[in-house]
Amino acid sequence: MKRKKRFYLDPPQILVLGFALIILIGAILLTLPVSTMDGKGLHFLNALFTATSATCVTGLVVVDTGTTFTLFGQLVILSMIQVGGLGFMTFATLFAFLLGKRISLKERILLQESLNNISMEGIVRLAKRILIFTFVIELTGAVLLTIRFSFDFPIGKAIYYGVFHSISNFNNAGFDLMGEFHSLTSYVDDPIVTLTVCALIVLGGIGFIVMNELYEYRLSKKLSLHTKIVLVTTIFFVALGTVGIFLLELTNDKTIKPLTLSGKILGSLFQSVTARTAGANTLSIGDLSHASLFFIIVLMFIGASPGSTGGGIKTTTFTTLMGAVWSQIRGKDDVIFYRQRIGYETIYKALTVTLSGLFLVMVVTLVLTITETGKDFLMIMFETTSAFATVGLSMGLTPELSSIGKGIIIFTMFAGRVGPLTIAYAVTIRRNPDAFRYPKGKIMIG
């Protein structure tokens, strides 16, 4: 008797389908009358856009979160942000812990893929710590924001706002409840809100593997090459972004020029940090100079770090490519960081990730210039990069997108969150490698 062939999904396929399923469930919930203030529910395309933006922790919105959704609708969005930020496999592991179930080998492999971890060793322990880190950091952020918001709102509303904005910003989502698409602009020179939200964004963006190593540093007294590169690159880009935006906007009457010196620094710092895929803003994005907008596009494209709640090509990818360029300029064959050599397979992957991301942004930008007639090119490019890098910053184009434009941005956000390579692996059939190698060919470069 012929045995039936078992249907098997590999990790990339499960991750892609898992995110898609969460988005679909969220979209259906947001179409319910109980989700919106007008009692009519959201149109399905707008609901799908919002659910994708929340699950992919982007923050681009076609309707204002604070004035459109009821408490139920806002909690649906918050739940998708939390699940999307940590990954559905992390939550599946949490439920397994609560039910006392053993984590199978297949689930460990999925966890490794979901967290973008190099090794499967200690992956369950890492998942446990991720949940603990998340709870502690979000709780601390919620308490600090609640204290500050209590001076502006009734205590119940202050607590809710504190919790919502803490979860949203730690997961680099950028959703807010302030209303009228204003985000946190009324707190541009407020040190408590600015520094608390910046800390939440940075902690969510450095990656859980780095967080775990920093936690264990008190015992091990050593950091991996990955953690060193992430920390140095993150500090460098936050500082570069702050100084760059400060200098570029210093004479802009619509942004930081009217502010005090401390307000100028806080506003510049916030926009530098939030460009690392967070999406909240304290300066009006549409009023920034063209130079600042292009500078922010570059920061958004690079994004956060691997295994984090953020997007982009990632800090380690950019640093690896810059290391390869520097080695070529010096005539060296090896890329060296901290007296350690980077393997060629890592350099090839970094190049593939960067070029696939760049290709996606270019194609989507081109298509949107056709579908969104009459819109400024820089605005379209800014929106596309924001969607790909799951940032959520917007110059105001998102609410005005056509139906086709919304569909394109939905795909871009999804591809940016799960990764173009993961989608490619999920939809292609991979065959066994050939048993022979072709002879070397020579081409001229440069």
Secondary structure, DSSP 8 states (H G I E B T S, - for coil): ----------HHHHHHHHHHHHHHHHHHHHTSGGGBTTSS---HHHHHHHHHHHHTT----SS-HHHHB-HHHHHHHHHHHHHHHH-HHHHHHHHHHHTT----HHHHHHHHHHHT-S--TTHHHHHHHHHHHHHHHHHHHHHHHHHHHTTTS-HHHHHHHHHHHHHHHHTT-----SSTT-TTGGGTT-HHHHHHHHHHHHHHHH-HHHHHHHHHHHHH----HHHHHHHHHHHHHHHHHHHHHHHHHTT-TTTTTTS-HHHHHHHHHHHHHHTTTT---SS-GGGS-HHHHHHHHHHHHH-S-TTSS--SS-HHHHHHHHHHHHHHHTT-SSEEETTEEE-HHHHHHHHHHHHHHHHHHHHHHHHHHHHSTT--HHHHHHHHHHHHTT----SS-GGG--HHHHHHHHHHHHHHHH-HHHHHHHHS------SS----------
